Amino acid sequence: MANSYDVIVIGSGPGGYIAAIRAAQLGLKVAVVEREHLAGICSNWGCIPTKALLRSAEVLHLAEHAKNYGLTLEGKITPDLAAIVKRSRGIAERMNGGVGFLMKKNKVDVIWGEAKLTKPNEIVVAKTTKTIVQPQAPLPKNTLGEGTYTAKHIIIATGARPRALPGIEPDGKLIWTYFEAMNPDRMPKSLLVMGSGAIGIEFASFYRTLGVDVTVVELLPQVMPVEDAEISAFAKKQFDKQGMKIILDAKVTKVEKSADSVTAHVEKKDGSIEKITADRLISAVGVQGNIENLGLEALGVKTDRGCIVIDGYGKTNVPGVYAIGDVAGPPMLAHKAEHEAVICVEKIAGLPNVHPMDKLKIPGCTYCNPQVASVGLTEAKAKAEGRDIRVGRFPFVANGKAIALGEDQGMVKTIFDKKTGELLGAHLVGAEVTELIQGFVVAMNLETTEEDLMHTIFPHPTISETLKESVLDAYGRALNA
Ligand SMILES: Cc1cc2nc3c(=O)[nH]c(=O)nc-3n(C[C@H](O)[C@H](O)[C@H](O)COP(=O)(O)OP(=O)(O)OC[C@H]3O[C@@H](n4cnc5c(N)ncnc54)[C@H](O)[C@@H]3O)c2cc1C
């Protein structure tokens, strides 16, 4: 039947489109439904366009420090925000076009519109309720439209949207979410960023590098609260040096709006209130799953705190209905969504030896300056679990390549189980650590011990040598410090 599939995926973000491709590779007849933009938040409003913005900031930073490298650049280097944003939006368009190409190449039908489950194996696709803002590459020629479609298996990959605090709801003008922060109407002179998780601190870093007066308010006692406390403190010192104002252990309790600015009441740990006025406020207090209007209640699909409850293979409590990615809960990261997609589809296809998701081995990366990256247990969590541990540290100031690059502010921290030598966690801060962390992710996945890592040859000169030195340090054998 024309409207009948083995697998229908709702949502074409990194969870959805990867699920569709893997299903097609396994010989299943598959369609993906999308209501707003092929490639999801990640490529259109998340991972990729923010990295494009941050790259512009990085180039500006290097140009401003050209003298340190023996170069004289004539004239004042001024960021052109409109041009920076245009580049970022163009990259997003290229990404959604890329997913359209992949759908066609893999013979995945694209259904354009808003999907709702009517039965465990049936969806109705209606006209989208979304206003399309993001530039779109043309949709693949085989794109289908509104109607009823059936599938043996339906995978929900509808992603997430910004969370709002009551009374401090984003209005798109004075109080921004990541949408406006990524596509601003003009350069603000001052910004207040509420929340110092990855999204908040990346925008804080971007705008600060462009010369904006940035204040970050964080509820918890450290910036990037999920990170190891020592790494977080190291990063904060760098942010402080860059002139970012960071207020920890504090919350925004109230926001007064005027014509072109906001005044936030910031309540500190001691109960005192500081009033901070800024041109714009970025609300970066997390995201919540898109679980509404999908027909979940009628089918009895279990949800918890705004996300769909799944097992390690993406199965919900309703046979034939699955969920992956942000809508299936934290950590809300693109690579987690992609991996869940592959696990879920391979299980559906009946492949042997499909491993359930192991959340401890999902790396986390934040692309601020300096970058932060980690995998596994923090020192505090390892201790809380009662583990007997060995900790190694190695600073970038003792690494030749980092010094040559003018990037000597960073460190690597590794945590091992004292008895078994198992690598429990790795935490990095500094230049390019978001690329380097993968060495430790592979190591953890292969259940590597300190011995294996010590016997691995790292190329010289590279910043990656700090990874090995940190391992050596955990065993009192660091060679260059
Ligand atoms: C500013 C920002 C920066 C980020 N940076 C990073 C990063 O550096 N690294 C990282 O790993 N993660 C990052 N993320 C998170 C990442 O974007 C998400 O984890 C990822 O996009 C989740 O993928 P997904 O497939 O679950 O959902 P999404 O990418 O959100 O895609 C869901 C799709 O479903 C569609 N949809 C929803 N409901 C329906 C419906 N009823 N019918 C049809 N279609 C529907 C939506 O239109 C959307 O296209 C960032 C997020 C933001 C906001």
The ligand as a Gaussian input file, in Angstrom:
#p B3LYP/6-31G(d) Opt

LIG

0 1
 C       21.614000      26.497000      20.805000
 C       21.818000      25.021000      20.840000
 C       23.090000      24.494000      20.685000
 C       23.276000      23.123000      20.719000
 N       24.541000      22.631000      20.572000
 C       24.749000      21.298000      20.615000
 C       26.049000      20.758000      20.440000
 O       27.024000      21.485000      20.236000
 N       26.184000      19.411000      20.492000
 C       25.124000      18.580000      20.708000
 O       25.311000      17.365000      20.756000
 N       23.890000      19.068000      20.897000
 C       23.675000      20.392000      20.846000
 N       22.410000      20.892000      20.991000
 C       21.312000      19.930000      21.233000
 C       20.856000      19.291000      19.930000
 O       20.444000      20.289000      19.021000
 C       19.724000      18.324000      20.224000
 O       20.134000      17.402000      21.200000
 C       19.329000      17.556000      18.977000
 O       18.884000      18.428000      17.963000
 C       18.217000      16.547000      19.303000
 O       17.869000      15.852000      18.158000
 P       16.409000      15.247000      17.978000
 O       16.454000      14.492000      16.697000
 O       16.012000      14.541000      19.199000
 O       15.436000      16.502000      17.860000
 P       15.437000      17.842000      16.996000
 O       16.756000      18.126000      16.409000
 O       14.842000      18.856000      17.881000
 O       14.454000      17.521000      15.808000
 C       13.101000      17.273000      16.021000
 C       12.364000      17.566000      14.752000
 O       11.021000      17.097000      14.889000
 C       10.145000      17.997000      14.248000
 N        8.809000      17.797000      14.824000
 C        8.423000      18.002000      16.097000
 N        7.139000      17.651000      16.269000
 C        6.700000      17.214000      15.065000
 C        5.454000      16.726000      14.593000
 N        4.406000      16.593000      15.406000
 N        5.354000      16.396000      13.296000
 C        6.401000      16.527000      12.453000
 N        7.609000      16.973000      12.846000
 C        7.756000      17.314000      14.131000
 C       10.767000      19.355000      14.556000
 O       10.340000      20.320000      13.612000
 C       12.248000      19.049000      14.444000
 O       12.761000      19.311000      13.156000
 C       22.179000      22.262000      20.920000
 C       20.904000      22.773000      21.048000
 C       20.711000      24.145000      20.998000
 C       19.332000      24.675000      21.119000

